[in-house]
Amino acid sequence: MSNSKVAASIAEYMFIAASTLMFYDHLITIDQEMSWFWSGKWSVSRLLFFSIRYLPEIDIIIIMLIYYGNVGFSTCGRLSYAVLVLGVLTLLINQAALAVRVWYLFTRSRVMQNTVIAFAFTCMALTVVFAAETPDTRQQDTPNASFGCDYTVNQQTAWRMYFPPVTLHIALYGLTIYKTLTSTLIGEIRGFKGMMIDEGAHLYLLGTVALIFGLVGTAMPHDADVFVPASYSALVNVVISVAVTRAMLTLRNLAARLHVDPGWLLNHSELSRVRHRQGLHDSELLVEFDD
């Protein structure tokens, strides 16, 4: 078996694993989704959740058609472009969700909020620009190794699409750690580790790792066993989708336990102004009032 066929097989197996992960995770969290997002007023958070949840699933279904639907040569190419567009949208929504989360951390600093938004928009714009260079627009005379259609990834530029989201993730994750470490609430309630886990920060870290895999894998065009799975398995977008939706659900669950608004919960500086002490139970917060 040639290297290209081996790489295509690896990509297909990884795609099957990613698909299983996505639909299984959706199945076991559908009750939380119904509780926190199926009712109430529309908001930015709700829109981001549904987008990051369902767009990758549509992406997966289209890839299933490409792999197993016995579609024609040209039809496969058009479906592959649709996969690229949905993948780019997933990257953009992921960046927006992370930016909104960090924006709430700095509600007392308009400068930091504006910096976060400006940096996020810059990275999102660059993602779109670089994604436009991802398809190899040269006429394909033979099916590519992965899809068997007139579409292939430009091996020299594919990695650029992942560079802005990786940069944004690392920068904003660093700000999250900084804000958590400097919060006076940390030592008094759950500690650094507990706060990061409760707010889902470890899940955003998982998303960062997935993006780094996409960046490194697509930057190695001469190693088909790495490049093809990174380009065609949909693993990166699936992990991002699962991580971000889980983080948003985790934050909603924590806010419900503490009976506070999720946005207020993220704002450590506002919480630090409240006189409080830990209750008898985990995540129980007792607030002290003056007479």
PyMOL commands that set and color helices and strands:
alter all, ss='L'
color gray80, all
select helices_A, chain A and resi 3-37+44-68+73-105+110-131+158-181+191-198+201-218+224-232+235-258+262-266+268-271
alter helices_A, ss='H'
color red, helices_A
select strands_A, chain A and resi 276-278+285-287
alter strands_A, ss='S'
color yellow, strands_A
deselect
rebuild
show_as cartoon
